[in-house]
Amino acid sequence: MSSATSPFSESSEGLRAVAARFSRGGSFSAPAIANVLSFLPKDLRSCSEHSLTEASVKWTKKRIRAAVSFCREATAPEAAINALSQGQMKEILRTGDPVRLSFVTALLAGENIETLVLDTHMSFVEGSISAIPRRLLVADEDYEAAVRLLAEAGEGDRAASGTADALLGGRVTLHQPGDGYRVAIDPVLLAASVPAAGTESLIDVGAGVGAAALCFAWRVPGARVTGLEMQPRLVALSRHNAEGNDMAGRVEFLEGDLLRPPSALAGRRFDHVLANPPYLPAGRADPPPDPSRAAANVEGEATLADWIGFALTATRAKGAMTFIHRADRLEELLALLHGRAGGIVVFPLWPKAGRDARRVIVRARPGVKTPMRIAAGLVLHRDDGAYTDEALAVLRDGAALAL
């Protein structure tokens, strides 16, 4: 789902105000409001109550009233609604086939992945029941796992066509393929973990469409940023994204493999190296059929040891390298760093308070012998499923993570 034109970019209060403005008044549930706004044209979906023109009112008012009348009684898990209203969910499937929708929903529920179905009610502006494709959404942090599950079940063809997303509350616009790997919150958190002080040059290894590199470049405008990506299609998109965010002059993206680096990197050392390697070793999971998703989720020719080796080579003496990875591979990651880097910091990312960490951010410094420490980490969600204020400061406002 494209958050740049998302109907869910306003706060819950803002959504309610928009719906009330174009209805006869009254109280509406959060899912009803979400459905109301899903019928708006794209150029009006992210509007607030005050930004709509009177000309727009005349022809949207009837449509919204019609939508409200059909979705007034909609229900959905409260946690999912909270995430939806803050723009924290991504569309993973769009289909008019109720059997397929039921199968995929059950598949994800079996792995404890909460889902939200939109457009479950008919609107007469569409003409008939089943004319509106149902849209299945999952939370940002569950998106990659959900994509992998669908691919393994032969349901990997993503029908959504959105290609532009907004990161850091719209401060960074990211164009990306609609049918391959889609950026979640991990690269944003990774970029936030890099300190501005002492980081004049940075390389993002496995840069994809440039999410981490561009988020860091936005926060640290004086830094020179390089991205390395082996997929030509993603390199082209990352360069387009750099231009679209007015960063082309200080952010470059190179095509190449970390096992066979391009000549442009020969002899270069960086203040900071960051990477979001594939989370699964080749022997643990079958790669998704889509090559882009396979490269992002499952190790190929390059193993985790290769990623660590490249980072060590590319980091200047007493510089820093930072990875984000699955918590269940922390032991392997630390073993690969043992005796080769110090000053290691392990920063857990807790899904909720009291829950086991699923992800960790790990920073290490070649040439430094400071003992390892485990940081307090970051709790991502409150009990109701909404992001914590600390997480929102990073994901929406672009704040740094202090490791």
Secondary structure, 3 states (H helix, E strand, C coil): CCHHHCCCCCCHHHHHHHHHHCCCCCCCCHHHHHHHHHCCCHHHHCCCCCCCCHHHHHHHHHHHHHHHHHHCCCCCCHHHHHHHHCCCEEEEEEECCHHHHHHHHHHHHCCCCCEEEECCCCCHHHCCCCCCCEEEEEEHHHHHHHHHHHHHCCCCCCCCCCCEEEEHHHCEEEECCCCCCCCCCHHHHHHHCCCCCCCCEEEEECCCCCHHHHHHHHHCCCCEEEEEECCHHHHHHHHHHHHHCCCCCCEEEEECECCECCHHHCCCCEEEEEECCCCECCCCCCCCCCHHHHHHHECCCCCHHHHHHHHHHHEEEEEEEEEEEEHHHHHHHHHHHCCCCEEEEEEEEEEECCCCCCEEEEEEECCCCCCCEECCCEEEECCCCCECHHHHHHHCCCCCCCC
